[in-house]
Amino acid sequence: MKQLIGAVLGLLFGIVLLVLGFVQKNKQDNYTETTAEIVQIDIEPGAGDESDTYHVFVKYTVDGREYTEELDESRSSYRVGDTVKIKYNPKDPSDLTASGRWAMVICFIIGGIMTLGFGTYLCFGAFYIFKRN
């Protein structure tokens, strides 16, 4: 029974990874690229051995309207005043993502496929065990 639960969790996790990968791919394919300026960086100190968390806010203009939003990517090398490439949703310009995140998209999709494959393998193994007993 434990094998079946692990297999189902593996399948679900694989599906989640694939969905996240395709959502990010959609953003990279269909969002509009522009340049944004970093206007604020909030640093949340990590607890114990954890590293600090950086919340990076960028300002950009779309159709004459200025937006200030939190970027979904942060690096300790970012500084206020730096410019970064972003992509925003043309239907909702407040929805943005960092530009050029193809490595993450590929990791999600490959990770999802591998996890689905392993979950499927575990499912067949669990059913084989149940069938034998």
Secondary structure as the mmCIF struct_conf table of DSSP 4:
data_model
#
loop_
_struct_conf.conf_type_id
_struct_conf.id
_struct_conf.beg_label_comp_id
_struct_conf.beg_label_asym_id
_struct_conf.beg_label_seq_id
_struct_conf.end_label_comp_id
_struct_conf.end_label_asym_id
_struct_conf.end_label_seq_id
HELX_RH_AL_P HELX_RH_AL_P1 LYS A 2 ASN A 30
BEND BEND1 TYR A 31 TYR A 31
STRN STRN1 THR A 32 GLU A 44
HELX_LH_PP_P HELX_LH_PP_P1 PRO A 45 GLY A 46
BEND BEND2 ALA A 47 ALA A 47
TURN_TY1_P TURN_TY1_P1 GLY A 48 ASP A 49
HELX_LH_PP_P HELX_LH_PP_P2 GLU A 50 ASP A 52
STRN STRN2 THR A 53 VAL A 62
TURN_TY1_P TURN_TY1_P2 ASP A 63 GLY A 64
STRN STRN3 ARG A 65 GLU A 70
BEND BEND3 ASP A 72 ASP A 72
TURN_TY1_P TURN_TY1_P3 SER A 76 SER A 77
TURN_TY1_P TURN_TY1_P4 VAL A 80 GLY A 81
STRN STRN4 THR A 83 ASN A 89
TURN_TY1_P TURN_TY1_P5 PRO A 90 LYS A 91
STRN STRN5 ASP A 92 ALA A 98
BEND BEND4 SER A 99 SER A 99
HELX_RH_AL_P HELX_RH_AL_P2 TRP A 102 ARG A 132
#
